[in-house]
Amino acid sequence: MRKIQKFAKYHVFADVTIILAMAVIMLYAALYVKKEQRFAEDVEEFNSNSYLIFLGTAVYTFEGVGIVLPIKDTCQNPQDYHKIVMAVMFFLVTIFIMFGLFNYFAYGASMLMEAPLVTKLLPSGSLPVEVVMILFIINLFITYPLVIHPANIIIENTLYSGIPQSSIRKWLKNINRAVLVAITI
């Protein structure tokens, strides 16, 4: 696909699956707190031994920020784009902090050290958990083109800027995209 606008409906589906997954994870964390009748007791305000892990997690949280600039090119009102991005980033940071803190307080440091992916703490065999896992898999497949799109644009502009628009250039771009997909696989 050459136009990023064609990814919009897939991106909306991916957002819905992420919201659904977060809701399911929060629900099970709340049920765990209700069962235990308390929050975890081994919560630390600051972990001086492994606080640097946070940096990697924070960077990973914003891995999709590379698609922000290509989306600006397709906006109806590019002059409002920066305000929208700032509002969305503030909203996402707030959601990430609330989600992380609630799960940390629910499960505690010791449980999360044993299972650093909170999905490992969910009950296996539960229908909502299985549905969320399947939706996450579908999410990864359908959002891959959107994630790799900025890399394609940068590589193609670098490699093929001197070649005039033609069917040869189009085939070179197609081969380039196929090779890039093969490398990432």
C-alpha positions in Angstrom: 0.0 0.0 0.0 1.3 3.3 -0.9 -1.1 5.6 0.9 -1.1 5.7 4.7 -4.8 6.7 4.7 -5.7 3.1 3.8 -4.4 2.0 7.2 -7.0 4.1 9.2 -9.6 1.4 9.7 -6.9 -1.1 10.8 -5.4 1.3 13.2 -8.8 2.0 14.8 -9.3 -1.8 15.2 -5.9 -2.0 16.8 -6.7 0.8 19.2 -10.0 -0.9 20.2 -8.1 -4.2 20.9 -5.6 -2.3 23.1 -8.4 -0.6 25.1 -10.1 -4.0 25.4 -6.9 -5.7 26.6 -6.2 -3.0 29.1 -9.8 -3.2 30.4 -9.5 -7.0 30.8 -6.1 -6.7 32.6 -7.4 -4.0 34.9 -10.6 -6.1 35.6 -8.5 -9.1 36.6 -6.2 -7.0 38.7 -9.2 -5.5 40.5 -10.6 -9.0 41.1 -7.3 -10.1 42.5 -7.3 -7.1 44.9 -10.9 -7.9 45.9 -9.9 -11.6 46.5 -6.9 -10.6 48.6 -8.9 -7.8 50.2 -5.9 -5.5 50.1 -3.3 -4.0 47.8 0.2 -5.7 47.7 2.4 -5.0 50.7 5.8 -5.2 48.9 5.3 -1.9 46.9 8.5 0.2 46.9 8.4 4.0 46.3 11.8 3.8 44.5 13.8 0.7 43.6 17.4 1.8 43.5 18.6 -1.6 42.3 16.6 -1.8 39.0 15.2 1.6 38.3 17.1 1.8 35.0 14.7 -0.8 33.6 12.1 1.9 33.6 14.0 3.8 30.9 13.8 0.9 28.5 10.1 0.4 29.2 9.5 4.1 28.7 11.2 4.1 25.4 9.3 1.0 24.3 6.1 2.6 25.3 6.5 5.2 22.7 7.9 3.0 19.9 5.1 4.0 17.6 6.0 7.7 17.7 7.8 7.3 14.4 4.5 7.3 12.6 3.5 10.7 14.0 5.2 12.7 11.2 3.9 10.7 8.2 0.4 11.1 9.6 0.7 14.8 9.7 1.1 14.8 5.9 -2.3 13.3 5.5 -4.3 15.5 7.9 -7.1 17.7 6.8 -5.9 20.5 9.1 -2.2 20.2 9.5 -2.0 23.5 11.5 -3.9 21.9 14.4 -1.8 18.7 14.3 0.7 19.7 17.0 -2.1 20.6 19.5 -3.8 17.2 18.8 -0.5 15.3 19.2 0.2 17.0 22.5 -3.3 16.3 23.9 -3.0 12.6 22.8 0.5 12.3 24.3 -0.7 13.7 27.6 -3.7 11.4 27.6 -1.6 8.3 26.7 1.1 9.1 29.4 -1.7 9.5 32.0 -3.3 6.2 30.9 0.1 4.4 31.0 0.9 5.7 34.4 -2.5 4.8 35.9 -2.4 1.3 34.3 1.1 0.6 35.5 0.5 1.9 39.0 -2.7 0.1 39.5 -1.2 -3.2 38.4 1.9 -2.6 40.5 -0.2 -1.9 43.6 -2.5 -4.9 42.8 0.2 -7.5 42.3 3.2 -6.1 44.0 6.9 -6.2 43.2 7.5 -9.9 44.0 4.7 -11.1 41.6 5.7 -8.8 38.9 9.3 -9.8 39.2 8.3 -13.5 38.7 6.0 -12.5 35.7 7.2 -9.2 34.3 4.5 -9.4 31.6 1.2 -8.7 33.4 -0.6 -11.0 31.0 1.2 -13.9 32.5 -0.7 -13.2 35.8 -4.0 -13.6 34.1 -5.9 -16.9 34.5 -5.1 -19.3 31.6 -8.2 -20.9 30.0 -10.4 -17.9 30.7 -12.4 -16.9 27.7 -11.9 -13.1 28.0 -8.1 -13.7 28.4 -8.0 -16.0 25.3 -10.0 -13.5 23.2 -7.7 -10.7 24.2 -4.6 -12.7 23.3 -6.0 -13.6 19.9 -7.0 -10.0 19.3 -3.4 -8.9 20.2 -2.0 -11.4 17.6 -4.4 -10.0 15.0 -3.4 -6.5 16.1 0.2 -7.2 15.5 -0.4 -8.5 12.0 -2.7 -5.7 10.8 -0.6 -2.8 12.3 2.7 -4.1 10.9 2.3 -2.1 7.6 1.6 1.1 9.5 4.6 0.6 11.7 7.0 -0.1 8.8 5.6 2.6 6.6 7.9 5.4 7.9 11.0 3.2 7.3 9.8 2.5 3.8 9.4 6.2 3.0 12.8 7.1 4.4 14.6 4.3 2.6 12.8 4.9 -0.7 13.4 8.7 -0.6 17.1 8.0 0.0 17.6 5.2 -2.6 15.3 6.3 -5.4 15.3 10.1 -5.3 17.3 10.3 -8.5 15.2 7.9 -10.5 12.3 9.5 -12.3 8.7 8.2 -11.7 8.3 5.1 -13.8 7.3 1.5 -13.6 11.0 0.6 -13.0 11.0 2.9 -9.9 7.7 1.3 -8.7 9.1 -2.2 -9.1 12.3 -1.2 -7.3 10.2 0.1 -4.4 8.2 -3.1 -4.4 11.4 -5.2 -4.2 12.7 -2.9 -1.5 9.6 -3.3 0.6 9.7 -7.1 0.2 13.3 -7.2 1.3 12.5 -5.0 4.3 9.7 -7.3 5.3 11.9 -10.4 4.9 14.6 -8.8 7.1 12.2 -7.9 9.8 10.7 -11.4 9.7 
